């Protein structure tokens, strides 16, 4: 997940004249070896933050499982 500042689509907005840009959230990930970004609508940002946190937790659990599997394999080699 990444938050960037961008110029909006309304020509009269101050962001077009050097004013403060608007924050926009994107979910990022890899597809076929390339990084892709998917825009998250403002009303879904809180939910997307929860998804990103759950994803981090899942990755940690998978690392722990892999570590245990390696330990089991090492014990069986002995």
ROSE-106983 format. One record per residue: residue number from 1; residue in one letter; x, y, z of N, C-alpha, C in turn. Coordinates in steps of 0.001 Angstrom, whole numbers, always signed. Layout:
pos:code:n_x:n_y:n_z:ca_x:ca_y:ca_z:c_x:c_y:c_z
NUM:A:X:Y:Z:X:Y:Z:X:Y:Z
...
***
This chain:
pos:code:n_x:n_y:n_z:ca_x:ca_y:ca_z:c_x:c_y:c_z
1:X:+855:-1164:+0:+0:+0:+0:+904:+1230:+0
2:X:+498:+2210:-763:+1261:+3447:-853:+288:+4619:-952
3:X:+654:+5731:-340:-137:+6958:-437:+727:+7993:-1159
4:X:+162:+8572:-2212:+879:+9576:-2999:+72:+10866:-3040
5:X:+750:+11972:-3327:+69:+13257:-3509:-89:+13473:-5006
6:X:-1296:+13853:-5416:-1535:+14030:-6848:-2436:+15231:-7107
7:X:-2420:+15670:-8355:-3285:+16754:-8821:-4623:+16130:-9188
8:X:-5715:+16770:-8790:-7046:+16218:-9065:-7508:+16556:-10484
9:X:-8698:+16135:-10828:-9237:+16353:-12167:-10056:+17621:-12325
10:X:-10117:+18457:-11285:-10903:+19692:-11374:-9982:+20858:-11708
11:X:-10090:+21410:-12917:-9172:+22450:-13381:-9088:+23682:-12474
12:X:-10162:+24029:-11785:-10156:+25224:-10947:-9561:+25019:-9560
13:X:-9164:+23820:-9235:-8649:+23506:-7894:-7259:+24112:-7697
14:X:-6974:+24495:-6464:-5677:+25103:-6127:-4505:+24166:-6396
15:X:-4749:+22861:-6385:-3651:+21915:-6616:-3047:+22075:-8017
16:X:-3786:+22634:-8951:-3283:+22862:-10306:-2387:+24103:-10368
17:X:-2489:+24969:-9394:-1708:+26206:-9389:-581:+26148:-8360
18:X:-139:+24956:-8042:+976:+24818:-7109:+547:+24685:-5660
19:X:-752:+24598:-5405:-1237:+24415:-4043:-1030:+22990:-3560
20:X:-1509:+22722:-2369:-1356:+21398:-1780:-2070:+20349:-2632
21:X:-1355:+19261:-2937:-1940:+18183:-3725:-2782:+17274:-2829
22:X:-3604:+16474:-3458:-4526:+15591:-2744:-3899:+14216:-2524
23:X:-4066:+13630:-1333:-3535:+12281:-1115:-4406:+11243:-1820
24:X:-3765:+10224:-2364:-4473:+9118:-3009:-3789:+7819:-2594
25:X:-4585:+6808:-2261:-4048:+5528:-1822:-4110:+4511:-2956
26:X:-3045:+3700:-3034:-2976:+2621:-4004:-2513:+1351:-3301
27:X:-3088:+231:-3678:-2571:-1074:-3253:-1600:-1514:-4332
28:X:-434:-1971:-3930:+566:-2397:-4893:+842:-3882:-4720
29:X:+1274:-4491:-5802:+1621:-5906:-5766:+2294:-6300:-7063
30:X:+2714:-7536:-7126:+3404:-8044:-8309:+2451:-8882:-9150
31:X:+2493:-8669:-10444:+1773:-9480:-11417:+2725:-9763:-12561
32:X:+2995:-11030:-12792:+3915:-11446:-13847:+5254:-10731:-13740
33:X:+5739:-10583:-12508:+7045:-9984:-12276:+7085:-8465:-12309
34:X:+5976:-7822:-12521:+5934:-6354:-12577:+5097:-5817:-11429
35:X:+5492:-4665:-10918:+4720:-4017:-9867:+3534:-3303:-10493
36:X:+2368:-3560:-9946:+1152:-2894:-10416:+506:-2176:-9232
37:X:-198:-1106:-9520:-869:-318:-8480:-2349:-221:-8822
38:X:-3180:-404:-7797:-4620:-339:-7958:-5145:+776:-7061
39:X:-5821:+1755:-7648:-6366:+2887:-6897:-7412:+2412:-5895
40:X:-7346:+2948:-4673:-8323:+2643:-3630:-9214:+3874:-3448
41:X:-10509:+3750:-3718:-11400:+4890:-3498:-11359:+5337:-2041
42:X:-11489:+6626:-1823:-11388:+7204:-478:-12299:+6502:+528
43:X:-13514:+6148:+111:-14455:+5524:+1045:-14033:+4110:+1451
44:X:-13056:+3524:+741:-12585:+2176:+1061:-11194:+2150:+1697
45:X:-10610:+3323:+1979:-9245:+3376:+2494:-9089:+2649:+3827
46:X:-10027:+2829:+4751:-9917:+2173:+6062:-9946:+653:+5894
47:X:-10826:+182:+5044:-10922:-1257:+4797:-9647:-1788:+4144
48:X:-9095:-1028:+3215:-7861:-1446:+2533:-6692:-1498:+3507
49:X:-6653:-599:+4479:-5596:-644:+5501:-5693:-1933:+6315
50:X:-6914:-2351:+6629:-7115:-3615:+7360:-6644:-4784:+6494
51:X:-7004:-4771:+5212:-6557:-5839:+4307:-5037:-5924:+4282
52:X:-4376:-4768:+4191:-2912:-4743:+4125:-2305:-5292:+5416
53:X:-2882:-4965:+6547:-2384:-5478:+7824:-2577:-6991:+7909
54:X:-3718:-7478:+7467:-3962:-8922:+7460:-2970:-9636:+6547
55:X:-2656:-9030:+5429:-1692:-9607:+4501:-320:-9716:+5158
56:X:+94:-8673:+5874:+1378:-8709:+6585:+1392:-9832:+7614
57:X:+303:-9977:+8350:+215:-11033:+9356:+287:-12413:+8700
58:X:-380:-12582:+7576:-348:-13844:+6862:+1071:-14184:+6418
59:X:+1784:-13206:+5879:+3164:-13442:+5446:+4046:-13863:+6622
60:X:+3850:-13242:+7788:+4622:-13622:+8975:+4325:-15064:+9365
61:X:+3062:-15451:+9348:+2685:-16826:+9690:+3273:-17827:+8694
62:X:+3263:-17496:+7427:+3840:-18391:+6423:+5341:-18553:+6626
63:X:+6021:-17475:+7009:+7457:-17573:+7305:+7698:-18512:+8478
64:X:+6869:-18395:+9517:+7009:-19263:+10689:+6773:-20725:+10320
65:X:+5761:-20984:+9520:+5486:-22355:+9081:+6672:-22899:+8291
66:X:+7219:-22103:+7397:+8371:-22531:+6600:+9572:-22827:+7493
67:X:+9790:-22008:+8513:+10894:-22246:+9455:+10729:-23577:+10175
68:X:+9505:-23866:+10620:+9232:-25136:+11310:+9463:-26308:+10363
69:X:+9026:-26180:+9127:+9228:-27256:+8154:+10718:-27507:+7924
70:X:+11510:-26468:+7837:+12960:-26620:+7655:+13578:-27325:+8859
71:X:+13129:-26949:+10061:+13646:-27591:+11269:+13314:-29085:+11275
72:X:+12103:-29425:+10874:+11702:-30832:+10821:+12581:-31594:+9833
73:X:+12822:-31017:+8683:+13659:-31670:+7678:+15088:-31852:+8181
74:X:+15613:-30866:+8857:+16976:-30981:+9403:+17060:-32096:+10444
75:X:+16029:-32215:+11276:+16017:-33256:+12313:+15970:-34654:+11676
76:X:+15252:-34789:+10601:+15128:-36089:+9939:+16393:-36484:+9196
77:X:+17199:-35490:+8841:+18474:-35792:+8148:+19489:-36390:+9100
78:X:+19343:-36086:+10378:+20339:-36521:+11361:+20207:-37973:+11700
***
